[in-house]
Structure formats: C-alpha cells, structure tokens
Amino acid sequence: MKNSKYEKIADRHKAEENRGKNAIIAFIVGGLIGMLGEGIIEIICHYSHISRTEASTYMIMILIFIASLSTALGFFDKLVTKFKCGILIPITGFAHSMTSAALDYRKEGPIYGLGSNIFKLAGSVILYGVVSAWFFGMIRFLIGGGS
C-alpha cells in the first residue's frame, strides 16, 4: 500500500480531538488533585500536630500510593482517558509511569525486567529535573541569591 493511500485511510479514521475541552478538563482535574493534596496536609497537620513541611511529605506518599494502587488494579488508564493530562501532570503521573513499567516487565525477573525497565519513562523526568535544578541553582547563586 502506498504511503499516501495509507495516510488518507488513517486520516479518515482518526478520532477528533477537542483541545480546548481537554485543556479545561485537565486544568480542573489538576486543580482538584491539588486541592485534595492540600486537604490531606490540613488533616494530617490537624490530627497529628506536625509541621506543614512534614505533612507535605506524607501527602506525597499518600498520592503516590493511591496512583500506584489504581495503576496496579488497572483503572488508572481509564481515569486518564476521562480526565486527560490533569491526572498525569502531578506526582500521580510519575507514580503511574513507574508502576506501569514495573508491572509490564515483572515476568522478566527482578534484574532484567523490573530493575532495567522501571525508569524507562521516569528516568528522563529525573534526569531533566536534576539538570534544571542545578542550572537554576547556579543562576540563583550567580545573581547573589544563595546564602
């Protein structure tokens, strides 16, 4: 089959995408996840009498656990199709990428499967996060903001 003929067939069957609607959904869902995180912090602070900084760590752990559990149970992908990037952008997306990679390669064993594939997507996020943190830290240091 010629490439042009294939492209015509593929274009005819391509799903329509409403980017404006998707952006609004992602904005609202991302905001709701942020509100959920803030609510968890407030509850932890109120009942445990610990600092907000410490409660923030527990909140992140709770959100990572929820995202990983929902990935393992198989319904995180269904949530993504409904809520778009709003559910992937926060820490929940990072947890999902690592958990899904771990589940995909678990049958290949702990070394060649899990160990070598768990950071397939998350590795680039970690790399560029560290590099950009170093870069902006150096800028802050050079303009006199580091003390």
Backbone as CSV, one residue per row, in Angstrom:
resi,resn,N_x,N_y,N_z,CA_x,CA_y,CA_z,C_x,C_y,C_z
1,MET,0.857,-1.176,0.000,0.000,0.000,0.000,0.899,1.233,0.000
2,LYS,0.567,2.173,-0.803,1.335,3.417,-0.897,1.131,4.250,0.362
3,ASN,2.144,5.046,0.700,2.074,5.884,1.903,0.927,6.882,1.843
4,SER,0.717,7.490,0.685,-0.345,8.495,0.565,-1.726,7.863,0.752
5,LYS,-1.908,6.667,0.207,-3.185,5.977,0.367,-3.406,5.610,1.833
6,TYR,-2.336,5.120,2.489,-2.431,4.768,3.908,-2.770,6.000,4.747
7,GLU,-2.128,7.128,4.466,-2.389,8.358,5.223,-3.834,8.818,5.051
8,LYS,-4.388,8.684,3.867,-5.781,9.059,3.643,-6.722,8.185,4.468
9,ILE,-6.453,6.886,4.499,-7.286,5.967,5.283,-7.149,6.267,6.772
10,ALA,-5.920,6.512,7.218,-5.684,6.805,8.634,-6.355,8.111,9.039
11,ASP,-6.281,9.130,8.184,-6.925,10.410,8.489,-8.444,10.273,8.566
12,ARG,-9.004,9.407,7.753,-10.443,9.212,7.755,-10.928,8.568,9.053
13,HIS,-10.089,7.744,9.673,-10.476,7.016,10.875,-9.900,7.613,12.163
14,LYS,-9.215,8.730,12.032,-8.610,9.360,13.203,-9.688,9.996,14.082
15,ALA,-9.549,9.821,15.393,-10.522,10.387,16.333,-10.377,11.902,16.378
16,GLU,-11.495,12.555,16.457,-11.494,14.008,16.575,-11.051,14.409,17.978
17,GLU,-10.263,15.461,18.064,-9.749,15.907,19.350,-10.177,17.350,19.587
18,ASN,-10.770,17.590,20.737,-11.178,18.931,21.115,-10.175,19.441,22.159
19,ARG,-9.166,20.156,21.698,-8.076,20.571,22.586,-8.532,21.556,23.652
20,GLY,-9.447,22.419,23.327,-9.947,23.375,24.315,-10.645,22.670,25.470
21,LYS,-11.513,21.745,25.118,-12.222,20.965,26.138,-11.237,20.147,26.968
22,ASN,-10.268,19.512,26.312,-9.273,18.720,27.026,-8.451,19.588,27.985
23,ALA,-8.112,20.793,27.558,-7.336,21.695,28.418,-8.136,22.103,29.651
24,ILE,-9.405,22.375,29.463,-10.256,22.758,30.601,-10.403,21.589,31.574
25,ILE,-10.629,20.395,31.039,-10.745,19.209,31.896,-9.451,18.989,32.672
26,ALA,-8.307,19.083,31.982,-7.015,18.878,32.640,-6.774,19.936,33.715
27,PHE,-7.142,21.166,33.442,-6.966,22.247,34.418,-7.802,21.994,35.674
28,ILE,-9.037,21.616,35.468,-9.936,21.377,36.610,-9.477,20.164,37.412
29,VAL,-9.153,19.066,36.740,-8.744,17.848,37.443,-7.409,18.065,38.162
30,GLY,-6.452,18.721,37.508,-5.187,19.038,38.168,-5.401,19.906,39.394
31,GLY,-6.308,20.872,39.293,-6.640,21.710,40.443,-7.302,20.922,41.559
32,LEU,-8.174,19.988,41.196,-8.819,19.148,42.212,-7.805,18.253,42.925
33,ILE,-6.831,17.742,42.177,-5.776,16.944,42.809,-4.959,17.825,43.749
34,GLY,-4.690,19.059,43.345,-4.001,19.997,44.231,-4.805,20.291,45.487
35,MET,-6.115,20.467,45.317,-6.980,20.691,46.485,-7.018,19.463,47.389
36,LEU,-7.057,18.279,46.787,-7.022,17.046,47.565,-5.724,16.963,48.374
37,GLY,-4.614,17.287,47.726,-3.333,17.286,48.426,-3.306,18.273,49.575
38,GLU,-3.836,19.453,49.349,-3.888,20.462,50.422,-4.795,20.008,51.553
39,GLY,-5.906,19.368,51.217,-6.798,18.837,52.244,-6.126,17.754,53.076
40,ILE,-5.360,16.897,52.405,-4.623,15.858,53.132,-3.619,16.495,54.082
41,ILE,-2.931,17.527,53.639,-1.965,18.230,54.503,-2.665,18.813,55.719
42,GLU,-3.792,19.463,55.486,-4.527,20.076,56.602,-5.006,19.031,57.610
43,ILE,-5.511,17.912,57.117,-5.983,16.848,58.002,-4.822,16.283,58.815
44,ILE,-3.698,16.030,58.148,-2.536,15.486,58.850,-2.033,16.477,59.903
45,CYS,-1.957,17.749,59.537,-1.495,18.771,60.496,-2.434,18.869,61.695
46,HIS,-3.726,18.827,61.423,-4.706,18.992,62.491,-4.690,17.823,63.470
47,TYR,-4.669,16.601,62.940,-4.778,15.434,63.805,-3.439,14.930,64.348
48,SER,-2.347,15.217,63.655,-1.049,14.710,64.092,-0.208,15.773,64.796
49,HIS,-0.590,17.023,64.645,0.140,18.143,65.242,1.598,18.146,64.797
50,ILE,1.820,17.991,63.495,3.166,18.083,62.937,3.228,19.275,61.998
51,SER,4.436,19.640,61.572,4.608,20.810,60.716,4.056,20.538,59.315
52,ARG,3.785,21.627,58.592,3.279,21.506,57.221,4.316,20.844,56.316
53,THR,5.577,21.102,56.565,6.624,20.502,55.744,6.611,18.985,55.883
54,GLU,6.509,18.511,57.096,6.448,17.071,57.334,5.151,16.485,56.787
55,ALA,4.056,17.194,56.967,2.763,16.727,56.454,2.773,16.667,54.925
56,SER,3.511,17.570,54.280,3.621,17.556,52.816,4.275,16.274,52.329
57,THR,5.262,15.807,53.062,5.917,14.559,52.696,4.932,13.400,52.779
58,TYR,4.137,13.370,53.835,3.137,12.309,53.973,2.076,12.401,52.887
59,MET,1.692,13.614,52.513,0.704,13.799,51.452,1.224,13.243,50.138
60,ILE,2.482,13.510,49.821,3.065,12.995,48.584,3.077,11.467,48.607
61,MET,3.429,10.905,49.750,3.439,9.444,49.873,2.040,8.862,49.666
62,ILE,1.029,9.529,50.192,-0.356,9.058,50.045,-0.793,9.122,48.580
63,LEU,-0.507,10.237,47.898,-0.892,10.367,46.493,-0.156,9.361,45.618
64,ILE,1.122,9.116,45.899,1.882,8.114,45.147,1.285,6.729,45.366
65,PHE,0.927,6.422,46.607,0.321,5.123,46.901,-1.007,4.956,46.168
66,ILE,-1.839,5.974,46.192,-3.146,5.894,45.519,-2.967,5.695,44.015
67,ALA,-2.050,6.452,43.406,-1.819,6.319,41.967,-1.242,4.955,41.621
68,SER,-0.300,4.481,42.417,0.304,3.168,42.151,-0.713,2.047,42.330
69,LEU,-1.531,2.142,43.360,-2.553,1.119,43.595,-3.578,1.110,42.463
70,SER,-4.016,2.283,42.038,-5.005,2.325,40.955,-4.401,1.848,39.632
71,THR,-3.092,2.049,39.440,-2.426,1.504,38.253,-2.386,-0.012,38.336
72,ALA,-2.005,-0.532,39.509,-1.921,-1.982,39.687,-3.288,-2.653,39.546
73,LEU,-4.336,-1.978,39.978,-5.690,-2.530,39.867,-6.270,-2.366,38.465
74,GLY,-5.609,-1.571,37.637,-5.988,-1.469,36.235,-6.974,-0.394,35.869
75,PHE,-7.265,0.549,36.749,-8.223,1.571,36.343,-7.629,2.964,36.217
76,PHE,-6.329,3.135,36.396,-5.722,4.456,36.217,-5.803,4.893,34.754
77,ASP,-5.555,3.964,33.823,-5.632,4.307,32.394,-7.034,4.746,31.994
78,LYS,-8.051,4.150,32.597,-9.425,4.569,32.314,-9.668,5.991,32.822
79,LEU,-9.069,6.320,33.973,-9.187,7.683,34.501,-8.494,8.685,33.580
80,VAL,-7.361,8.282,33.009,-6.623,9.168,32.103,-7.443,9.470,30.858
81,THR,-8.159,8.480,30.334,-8.963,8.742,29.139,-10.092,9.733,29.432
82,LYS,-10.556,9.767,30.670,-11.609,10.715,31.031,-11.058,12.071,31.445
83,PHE,-9.993,12.070,32.242,-9.513,13.302,32.861,-8.279,13.894,32.207
84,LYS,-7.805,13.280,31.145,-6.710,13.771,30.317,-5.441,14.004,31.134
85,CYS,-4.684,15.016,30.766,-3.386,15.276,31.405,-3.511,15.803,32.825
86,GLY,-4.659,16.214,33.241,-4.818,16.738,34.592,-4.448,15.727,35.654
87,ILE,-4.607,14.463,35.345,-4.278,13.424,36.314,-2.846,12.914,36.111
88,LEU,-2.241,13.212,34.970,-0.884,12.751,34.690,0.194,13.740,35.107
89,ILE,-0.106,15.008,35.108,0.913,16.021,35.369,1.392,16.008,36.819
90,PRO,0.526,15.927,37.798,1.025,15.922,39.182,1.847,14.669,39.481
91,ILE,2.233,14.494,40.702,3.052,13.368,41.139,2.389,12.036,40.820
92,THR,1.086,12.039,40.632,0.380,10.802,40.315,0.829,10.231,38.971
93,GLY,1.127,11.080,38.016,1.598,10.617,36.709,2.965,9.973,36.796
94,PHE,3.827,10.529,37.631,5.150,9.964,37.839,5.035,8.579,38.471
95,ALA,4.183,8.452,39.472,3.973,7.157,40.122,3.391,6.149,39.138
96,HIS,2.463,6.596,38.300,1.855,5.713,37.299,2.890,5.212,36.309
97,SER,3.789,6.083,35.862,4.783,5.660,34.872,5.707,4.596,35.438
98,MET,6.093,4.740,36.686,6.981,3.746,37.290,6.242,2.439,37.582
99,THR,5.042,2.521,38.094,4.278,1.310,38.424,3.909,0.529,37.178
100,SER,3.487,1.227,36.127,3.100,0.507,34.911,4.306,-0.162,34.263
101,ALA,5.477,0.493,34.298,6.687,-0.142,33.761,7.053,-1.368,34.591
102,ALA,6.932,-1.258,35.905,7.234,-2.397,36.778,6.287,-3.559,36.496
103,LEU,5.019,-3.276,36.298,4.047,-4.340,36.029,4.253,-4.965,34.653
104,ASP,4.626,-4.142,33.665,4.821,-4.651,32.312,5.979,-5.647,32.228
105,TYR,7.030,-5.411,32.986,8.240,-6.223,32.859,8.488,-7.146,34.044
106,ARG,7.533,-7.348,34.904,7.745,-8.161,36.104,8.035,-9.625,35.799
107,LYS,7.545,-10.125,34.688,7.759,-11.542,34.361,9.177,-11.826,33.892
108,GLU,9.915,-10.790,33.526,11.290,-10.986,33.072,12.269,-11.071,34.235
109,GLY,11.778,-10.938,35.450,12.625,-11.087,36.623,12.977,-9.758,37.271
110,PRO,13.555,-9.831,38.465,13.839,-8.605,39.211,14.978,-7.763,38.632
111,ILE,15.933,-8.389,37.932,17.074,-7.642,37.395,16.799,-7.167,35.973
112,TYR,16.601,-8.117,35.052,16.409,-7.770,33.642,15.031,-7.204,33.348
113,GLY,14.079,-7.487,34.170,12.732,-6.971,33.952,12.495,-5.688,34.717
114,LEU,12.274,-5.843,35.999,11.926,-4.710,36.860,13.055,-3.685,36.953
115,GLY,14.248,-4.156,37.310,15.357,-3.243,37.551,15.788,-2.441,36.345
116,SER,15.760,-3.055,35.180,16.247,-2.343,33.999,15.154,-1.576,33.267
117,ASN,13.909,-1.754,33.622,12.831,-1.089,32.888,11.975,-0.139,33.711
118,ILE,12.127,-0.129,35.015,11.222,0.668,35.852,11.372,2.175,35.600
119,PHE,12.565,2.593,35.206,12.793,4.019,34.980,12.759,4.398,33.501
120,LYS,12.120,3.591,32.673,12.087,3.889,31.232,11.577,5.292,30.941
121,LEU,10.432,5.645,31.480,9.886,6.985,31.281,10.305,7.920,32.400
122,ALA,10.294,7.419,33.621,10.600,8.258,34.780,12.053,8.700,34.793
123,GLY,12.933,7.939,34.179,14.352,8.292,34.160,14.618,9.629,33.504
124,SER,13.945,9.895,32.394,14.148,11.179,31.718,13.589,12.326,32.554
125,VAL,12.518,12.084,33.278,11.956,13.109,34.154,12.944,13.435,35.278
126,ILE,13.528,12.392,35.862,14.501,12.596,36.928,15.732,13.323,36.388
127,LEU,16.249,12.875,35.256,17.435,13.485,34.663,17.233,14.974,34.419
128,TYR,16.187,15.333,33.719,15.994,16.739,33.380,15.553,17.561,34.587
129,GLY,14.943,16.930,35.571,14.641,17.631,36.818,15.907,18.001,37.563
130,VAL,16.847,17.070,37.655,18.115,17.325,38.336,18.940,18.355,37.577
131,VAL,19.011,18.214,36.256,19.793,19.156,35.447,19.215,20.565,35.544
132,SER,17.900,20.697,35.448,17.308,22.036,35.524,17.425,22.611,36.934
133,ALA,17.339,21.772,37.977,17.534,22.269,39.342,18.954,22.789,39.524
134,TRP,19.934,22.069,38.993,21.321,22.535,39.064,21.486,23.849,38.305
135,PHE,20.925,23.917,37.099,21.051,25.102,36.257,20.461,26.338,36.946
136,PHE,19.250,26.215,37.459,18.611,27.355,38.111,19.253,27.671,39.457
137,GLY,19.794,26.649,40.120,20.548,26.897,41.349,21.799,27.707,41.076
138,MET,22.476,27.411,39.964,23.663,28.186,39.598,23.297,29.614,39.237
139,ILE,22.208,29.805,38.545,21.768,31.165,38.218,21.489,31.933,39.500
140,ARG,20.785,31.297,40.419,20.485,31.957,41.698,21.763,32.282,42.456
141,PHE,22.712,31.380,42.463,23.982,31.618,43.132,24.728,32.789,42.497
142,LEU,24.747,32.819,41.157,25.499,33.861,40.437,24.887,35.244,40.601
143,ILE,23.582,35.344,40.764,22.971,36.669,40.955,22.930,37.065,42.419
144,GLY,23.515,36.214,43.287,23.626,36.580,44.694,22.501,36.109,45.563
145,GLY,21.742,35.121,45.127,20.613,34.653,45.915,20.948,33.481,46.824
146,GLY,22.145,32.924,46.692,22.494,31.756,47.506,23.123,32.172,48.828
147,SER,22.529,31.771,49.911,23.151,32.100,51.204,23.050,30.943,52.141
